[in-house]
Amino acid sequence: MAEKFDVIIVGAGPAGTACAYTLAKAGVNVLLMERGEYPGSKNVMGGVLYRKTMEDIIPEFYKEAPVERPIVEQRFMMLDKESAINFSYKGMEWAQEPYNNFTVLRAKFDQWFADKAVQQGALLLNETVALQCIVENGKVVGVKTDRPDGDLYADVVVLADGVNSLLAKSLGFHKEFRPDEVALAVMEVLKLDRKIIEDRFNLEGDHGCTIEIFGDSTKGILGTAWLYTNKDSLNIGVGTMLSGLIKNKIKPYELLDYVKNHPMIRPYIQGCEQQEYLAHLIPEGGYRSIPKIVGNGVLVVGDAAQLVNAIHREGSNMAMASGVMAAETILAAKEAGDYSEKMLDGYRINLLNSFVGQDLKKYKDATHHFEKFPQYFEQYIPMMNKAASQMFTVDGSSKWSKQKKIWSDLGSAKDKWKMARDLMNAWRVMK
């Protein structure tokens, strides 16, 4: 007879493992499946983990988890071809427990997190691919795997199998996501002596820094680049909308090479040695792209549910929150002995009412707006850099004449009106 569990979770990323941990802690018989050699071997993110959601699951996790550095400074760089406008916030309150966020390496962190779920009683099954859901009488009752005699059954199946979830797609929960609903990110982990990192980024001890890079880093395509500090390595990457890459016929590794060789970035990574090269699709369709996430006997969490706040670069915290909410709904369903869509729909309601749903709703039009109007990246960031250069260059001209020149360079009255309208529209989609 095929083995039966209370819950099967497909995917041992942050969402799936958070769900497994919460369920196992409550005594539920849960199977956590991972297609990779180990949790984290197939997972990619820029490298920042926000504390609050993780600490709600495991209090003071940072005292034993393999985090890299607590972030004390967040920098932002508006990049032109040979210049940059920089601004940042550095706060020493972030250098003290319980901290705000950390850099992490997923290959290390995900293994640790999955081990914690196993310690609570979850069964972890690596190198196993879920081929399709088993559906009987309109209800998901298990999954078919690529193992011999690999049919596994459960009262509930949780799909945490990442962006463009094939299992959710096979159930008709979503169609193929459009190129303007997903971003393609590529990243390298660069080895560098920790003392050099601390000197180069003006850091003390284990303190860390993140740099988010806009503008020329993506050659005008909607997206960002990033540079994050680990203990003895750097994460450098770039992510852009897939639709923009297709339209501009640019390969993602070409963009990454361009960023690495940019005169504003190159000094940060001098002397580095490449350790890893990673690529990953990121769901960035936002609120309007959230697919069906509840069915009879099945829930969808994390990236598979399009839960990424592209504006604030938040994803893992939303994924973990969705995993916990899915677990809490399953516990209520188990107590009621009812795994119908109506019963499980409490997960969808709680998710949309939480910070996850509310933040996605707040920025529901932002990504599509900035992709539709590329002048924000193609024109306005270079314009800012040019104005700063003119204003801060001491050449014998008066500041009045410089201001007049900057104002004239903005174009005609029609151009200025268009710019004002664009700024107003940007405010509307971000407010």
C-alpha positions as CSV (number, residue, x, y, z in Angstrom):
1,M,0.0,0.0,0.0
2,A,1.2,3.5,-0.7
3,E,2.3,5.5,2.3
4,K,-0.1,8.0,3.8
5,F,0.8,11.3,5.6
6,D,-1.3,14.0,7.1
7,V,0.4,16.6,4.9
8,I,2.8,16.5,2.0
9,I,4.8,19.6,1.2
10,V,6.5,19.9,-2.2
11,G,9.5,22.1,-2.0
12,A,11.9,22.8,0.9
13,G,12.5,26.5,0.4
14,P,11.5,29.1,3.1
15,A,7.7,28.7,2.5
16,G,7.7,24.9,2.5
17,T,10.0,24.5,5.5
18,A,8.2,27.1,7.5
19,C,5.0,25.2,6.9
20,A,6.7,21.8,7.7
21,Y,8.2,23.2,10.9
22,T,4.9,24.6,12.2
23,L,3.0,21.5,11.4
24,A,5.6,19.1,12.8
25,K,5.9,21.1,16.0
26,A,2.1,20.6,16.5
27,G,2.5,16.9,16.1
28,V,1.3,16.5,12.5
29,N,2.8,13.7,10.4
30,V,4.3,15.7,7.6
31,L,6.5,14.9,4.6
32,L,8.8,17.6,3.2
33,M,9.9,16.8,-0.4
34,E,12.9,18.5,-2.1
35,R,14.0,17.9,-5.7
36,G,17.6,19.0,-5.0
37,E,20.4,17.1,-3.4
38,Y,19.7,19.0,-0.2
39,P,17.5,22.0,0.7
40,G,19.1,25.1,-0.7
41,S,20.9,23.4,-3.6
42,K,18.3,24.7,-6.1
43,N,17.3,27.8,-4.3
44,V,18.5,31.3,-5.1
45,M,17.8,34.8,-3.8
46,G,19.7,38.0,-3.6
47,G,20.8,37.1,-0.1
48,V,18.9,39.2,2.5
49,L,16.8,37.6,5.2
50,Y,14.4,39.8,7.3
51,R,14.4,38.8,11.0
52,K,10.8,39.3,12.1
53,T,9.0,36.5,10.3
54,M,11.7,34.0,10.9
55,E,11.9,34.9,14.6
56,D,8.1,34.3,14.9
57,I,8.9,30.7,13.9
58,I,12.1,30.2,15.8
59,P,12.8,32.8,18.5
60,E,16.4,34.0,18.5
61,F,17.2,31.9,15.5
62,Y,20.1,34.1,14.6
63,K,22.1,32.8,17.6
64,E,22.5,29.4,15.9
65,A,21.5,29.8,12.3
66,P,24.2,30.2,9.6
67,V,23.6,33.9,9.0
68,E,26.4,35.9,7.4
69,R,26.2,39.5,8.7
70,P,23.5,41.6,10.3
71,I,22.9,44.6,8.0
72,V,23.6,48.0,9.6
73,E,23.6,50.0,6.4
74,Q,21.4,50.0,3.3
75,R,22.8,52.0,0.4
76,F,21.0,53.0,-2.8
77,M,22.9,53.9,-6.0
78,M,21.3,55.8,-9.0
79,L,23.7,54.8,-11.7
80,D,24.6,56.5,-15.0
81,K,27.3,55.3,-17.4
82,E,30.2,57.0,-15.5
83,S,28.6,58.4,-12.4
84,A,26.3,57.6,-9.5
85,I,24.1,59.4,-7.0
86,N,24.3,57.6,-3.7
87,F,22.2,57.8,-0.5
88,S,21.9,55.5,2.4
89,Y,20.8,54.8,5.9
90,K,23.1,53.5,8.6
91,G,21.8,52.8,12.0
92,M,23.6,51.2,14.9
93,E,20.3,50.1,16.4
94,W,20.5,47.4,13.6
95,A,23.8,46.3,15.0
96,Q,22.2,45.1,18.3
97,E,19.9,42.2,19.0
98,P,17.4,41.4,17.7
99,Y,18.7,43.0,14.5
100,N,16.7,43.9,11.4
101,N,17.9,41.7,8.7
102,F,20.9,39.6,7.7
103,T,22.7,38.4,4.6
104,V,22.5,34.6,4.1
105,L,23.7,32.0,1.7
106,R,20.8,29.9,0.8
107,A,22.7,26.6,0.5
108,K,23.7,26.9,4.2
109,F,20.6,28.5,5.6
110,D,18.0,26.3,3.9
111,Q,19.7,23.2,5.1
112,W,19.8,24.4,8.7
113,F,16.1,25.4,8.5
114,A,15.1,22.1,7.1
115,D,17.1,20.3,9.8
116,K,15.1,22.3,12.4
117,A,11.9,21.0,10.8
118,V,13.2,17.4,11.0
119,Q,14.1,17.9,14.7
120,Q,10.4,18.8,15.2
121,G,9.4,15.5,13.6
122,A,9.1,16.3,9.9
123,L,10.3,13.7,7.4
124,L,12.7,15.2,4.7
125,L,12.9,13.4,1.4
126,N,15.6,14.8,-0.9
127,E,16.3,14.2,-4.6
128,T,12.6,13.5,-5.2
129,V,10.5,15.1,-7.9
130,A,6.8,15.5,-7.6
131,L,5.6,14.7,-11.1
132,Q,1.9,15.5,-10.6
133,C,-0.8,15.7,-8.1
134,I,-3.1,12.7,-7.5
135,V,-6.7,13.8,-7.8
136,E,-9.6,11.7,-6.8
137,N,-13.3,12.9,-6.9
138,G,-12.1,16.5,-7.4
139,K,-9.8,16.4,-4.4
140,V,-6.0,16.4,-4.3
141,V,-5.1,13.3,-2.3
142,G,-1.3,13.0,-2.9
143,V,1.5,13.2,-5.4
144,K,3.1,11.0,-8.0
145,T,6.9,11.1,-7.7
146,D,9.9,9.9,-9.8
147,R,10.8,7.2,-7.3
148,P,9.8,3.5,-7.9
149,D,6.3,2.9,-6.5
150,G,6.4,6.6,-5.8
151,D,2.7,7.4,-5.1
152,L,2.4,9.2,-1.8
153,Y,-0.9,10.2,-0.2
154,A,-2.0,12.8,2.3
155,D,-5.0,14.7,3.6
156,V,-3.5,17.9,2.3
157,V,-0.8,18.7,-0.2
158,V,1.0,22.1,0.0
159,L,2.7,23.3,-3.2
160,A,5.8,25.2,-2.4
161,D,7.5,24.3,-5.7
162,G,8.5,27.8,-6.7
163,V,7.7,30.3,-9.4
164,N,5.6,28.9,-12.3
165,S,4.6,25.9,-10.2
166,L,4.1,23.0,-12.6
167,L,1.9,21.2,-10.1
168,A,-0.4,24.2,-9.6
169,K,-0.5,24.8,-13.4
170,S,-1.5,21.1,-13.9
171,L,-4.4,21.7,-11.5
172,G,-5.5,24.7,-13.6
173,F,-4.7,27.2,-10.9
174,H,-2.8,29.3,-13.3
175,K,-1.6,29.5,-16.9
176,E,1.9,30.0,-18.0
177,F,3.0,33.3,-16.5
178,R,3.7,36.1,-19.0
179,P,7.2,37.5,-19.4
180,D,6.1,40.7,-17.8
181,E,5.1,38.8,-14.6
182,V,8.5,37.2,-13.9
183,A,12.1,38.5,-13.6
184,L,15.2,36.6,-14.4
185,A,18.0,37.1,-11.9
186,V,21.6,36.1,-12.2
187,M,24.1,36.3,-9.4
188,E,27.7,35.4,-8.5
189,V,29.1,34.7,-5.1
190,L,32.6,36.2,-5.0
191,K,35.3,35.1,-2.5
192,L,37.0,38.0,-0.7
193,D,38.9,38.3,2.6
194,R,36.7,39.5,5.4
195,K,39.2,42.2,6.5
196,I,39.1,43.6,2.9
197,I,35.3,43.6,2.9
198,E,35.2,45.5,6.2
199,D,37.7,48.1,5.1
200,R,36.2,48.5,1.6
201,F,32.6,48.9,2.9
202,N,33.5,50.8,6.0
203,L,32.2,48.1,8.4
204,E,33.2,47.0,11.9
205,G,33.4,43.4,13.0
206,D,30.5,41.3,11.7
207,H,28.4,44.3,10.5
208,G,27.1,44.1,7.0
209,C,26.1,46.4,4.2
210,T,23.7,46.1,1.2
211,I,23.8,48.2,-2.0
212,E,20.7,48.3,-4.3
213,I,21.7,49.7,-7.7
214,F,19.2,51.3,-10.2
215,G,19.5,52.8,-13.6
216,D,22.4,52.0,-15.9
217,S,22.9,48.6,-14.1
218,T,20.1,47.2,-16.2
219,K,20.6,49.4,-19.3
220,G,17.2,51.0,-18.8
221,I,15.3,47.7,-18.4
222,L,13.0,47.6,-15.3
223,G,15.0,45.9,-12.6
224,T,17.8,46.3,-10.2
225,A,21.3,45.1,-9.4
226,W,22.7,44.4,-5.9
227,L,25.9,44.0,-4.0
228,Y,25.7,42.4,-0.5
229,T,28.4,41.6,2.0
230,N,28.8,38.2,3.5
231,K,31.4,37.1,6.1
232,D,34.1,36.4,3.5
233,S,32.3,36.8,0.2
234,L,30.1,39.2,-1.8
235,N,26.8,38.5,-3.5
236,I,26.6,40.5,-6.8
237,G,23.7,40.1,-9.1
238,V,21.2,41.7,-11.4
239,G,17.5,41.0,-12.0
240,T,15.3,42.3,-14.8
241,M,11.9,41.6,-16.2
242,L,12.0,38.7,-18.6
243,S,9.9,40.8,-21.0
244,G,12.6,43.5,-21.0
245,L,15.4,41.0,-21.8
246,I,13.4,39.6,-24.7
247,K,12.5,43.0,-26.1
248,N,16.1,44.3,-25.9
249,K,17.7,41.0,-26.9
250,I,20.1,41.1,-23.9
251,K,21.4,38.0,-22.2
252,P,21.3,38.1,-18.4
253,Y,25.0,37.2,-18.0
254,E,25.9,40.1,-20.3
255,L,24.1,42.5,-17.9
256,L,26.0,41.0,-14.9
257,D,29.3,41.3,-16.7
258,Y,28.4,44.9,-17.5
259,V,27.6,45.6,-13.8
260,K,30.8,44.0,-12.6
261,N,32.9,46.1,-15.0
262,H,31.1,49.4,-14.3
263,P,33.5,52.1,-13.0
264,M,31.2,52.7,-10.0
265,I,31.1,49.0,-9.1
266,R,34.4,47.6,-10.2
267,P,36.5,48.9,-7.2
268,Y,34.2,47.1,-4.7
269,I,34.9,43.7,-6.3
270,Q,38.6,44.0,-7.2
271,G,40.6,41.0,-6.2
272,C,37.5,38.7,-5.8
273,E,37.4,35.1,-6.9
274,Q,34.2,33.6,-8.3
275,Q,32.8,30.8,-6.1
276,E,29.3,30.3,-7.6
277,Y,27.2,31.4,-10.5
278,L,23.4,31.2,-10.0
279,A,20.3,32.0,-12.0
280,H,16.6,32.0,-11.0
281,L,13.2,33.2,-12.0
282,I,11.5,35.6,-9.6
283,P,7.7,36.2,-9.5
284,E,7.2,39.9,-9.8
285,G,3.7,40.1,-11.2
286,G,2.5,41.2,-7.8
287,Y,-1.1,41.4,-6.5
288,R,-2.8,41.1,-9.8
289,S,-0.9,37.9,-10.7
290,I,-1.7,35.9,-7.6
291,P,-3.1,32.7,-8.9
292,K,-5.7,30.4,-7.4
293,I,-4.0,29.3,-4.1
294,V,-6.7,27.1,-2.5
295,G,-8.4,23.9,-3.7
296,N,-9.9,20.8,-2.2
297,G,-7.0,19.2,-0.3
298,V,-4.4,21.6,-1.7
299,L,-2.7,25.0,-0.8
300,V,-0.2,27.1,-2.7
301,V,2.5,29.1,-0.9
302,G,5.6,31.2,-1.5
303,D,6.9,31.9,-4.9
304,A,4.4,29.5,-6.4
305,A,1.7,31.9,-5.2
306,Q,3.6,35.0,-6.7
307,L,4.3,36.4,-3.2
308,V,7.1,38.8,-3.8
309,N,7.2,42.5,-3.1
310,A,9.4,43.6,-6.0
311,I,9.5,47.3,-4.8
312,H,11.0,46.5,-1.5
313,R,12.9,43.4,-2.6
314,E,11.0,41.2,-0.1
315,G,10.3,37.6,-0.8
316,S,11.6,35.1,1.7
317,N,9.8,36.7,4.6
318,M,6.5,36.7,2.7
319,A,7.2,33.1,1.7
320,M,7.7,32.0,5.3
321,A,4.6,33.9,6.5
322,S,2.5,32.2,3.9
323,G,3.9,28.8,5.0
324,V,3.0,29.5,8.6
325,M,-0.5,30.7,7.7
326,A,-1.0,27.6,5.5
327,A,0.0,25.4,8.5
328,E,-2.3,27.2,10.8
329,T,-5.2,26.6,8.4
330,I,-4.3,23.0,8.0
331,L,-4.3,22.5,11.8
332,A,-7.8,24.0,12.0
333,A,-9.0,21.8,9.1
334,K,-7.5,18.7,10.8
335,E,-9.3,19.5,14.0
336,A,-12.6,19.8,12.0
337,G,-11.8,16.8,9.8
338,D,-12.6,18.9,6.8
339,Y,-10.1,19.5,4.0
340,S,-12.5,21.0,1.5
341,E,-11.7,24.2,-0.4
342,K,-14.3,26.0,1.7
343,M,-12.5,25.1,4.9
344,L,-9.0,25.7,3.5
345,D,-10.0,29.1,2.1
346,G,-9.3,30.6,5.5
347,Y,-5.6,30.5,4.4
348,R,-6.4,32.8,1.4
349,I,-8.4,35.2,3.6
350,N,-5.7,35.4,6.3
351,L,-3.0,35.8,3.7
352,L,-4.7,38.7,1.9
353,N,-5.5,40.4,5.2
354,S,-1.9,40.1,6.5
355,F,1.1,42.3,5.7
356,V,1.7,40.0,2.7
357,G,-1.5,40.7,1.0
358,Q,-1.7,44.3,2.1
359,D,1.8,45.2,0.8
360,L,1.2,43.4,-2.5
361,K,-2.1,45.3,-2.9
362,K,-0.4,48.7,-2.1
363,Y,2.0,48.2,-5.0
364,K,-0.3,46.3,-7.3
365,D,0.3,48.6,-10.2
366,A,3.9,49.7,-9.6
367,T,5.8,47.0,-11.5
368,H,3.7,47.3,-14.6
369,H,3.7,51.1,-14.5
370,F,7.5,51.3,-14.4
371,E,7.8,48.8,-17.2
372,K,5.3,50.5,-19.4
373,F,7.0,53.9,-18.9
374,P,10.8,53.2,-19.2
375,Q,11.8,56.8,-19.1
376,Y,12.1,56.6,-15.3
377,F,15.3,54.5,-15.8
378,E,16.3,55.5,-19.3
379,Q,16.0,59.3,-18.9
380,Y,15.4,60.5,-15.4
381,I,18.2,58.8,-13.6
382,P,20.8,60.0,-16.2
383,M,19.2,63.4,-15.9
384,M,19.7,63.4,-12.1
385,N,23.3,62.5,-12.5
386,K,24.0,65.2,-15.1
387,A,22.3,67.8,-12.9
388,A,24.4,66.8,-9.9
389,S,27.6,67.0,-12.0
390,Q,26.8,70.4,-13.3
391,M,25.8,71.7,-9.8
392,F,28.9,70.4,-8.0
393,T,31.5,71.2,-10.6
394,V,33.3,74.4,-9.7
395,D,34.1,76.1,-13.0
396,G,33.7,79.8,-12.3
397,S,30.0,79.9,-13.2
398,S,27.5,81.2,-10.7
399,K,25.1,78.8,-9.0
400,W,22.3,80.9,-10.6
401,S,23.6,80.2,-14.1
402,K,24.0,76.5,-13.2
403,Q,20.4,76.3,-12.1
404,K,19.3,78.0,-15.3
405,K,21.3,75.5,-17.3
406,I,19.9,72.5,-15.5
407,W,16.4,73.9,-15.9
408,S,17.0,74.5,-19.6
409,D,18.4,70.9,-20.0
410,L,15.1,69.5,-18.8
411,G,13.6,70.5,-22.1
412,S,10.6,72.5,-23.3
413,A,7.6,73.4,-21.2
414,K,5.9,70.4,-22.7
415,D,8.8,68.2,-21.6
416,K,8.7,69.6,-18.1
417,W,5.0,69.1,-17.8
418,K,5.4,65.5,-19.0
419,M,8.1,64.9,-16.3
420,A,5.9,66.4,-13.6
421,R,3.0,64.2,-14.7
422,D,5.3,61.1,-14.7
423,L,6.4,61.9,-11.1
424,M,2.8,62.3,-10.1
425,N,1.9,59.0,-11.6
426,A,4.8,57.3,-9.9
427,W,3.7,58.7,-6.6
428,R,0.2,57.4,-7.2
429,V,1.3,53.8,-7.8
430,M,3.7,53.9,-4.8
431,K,1.5,55.7,-2.2
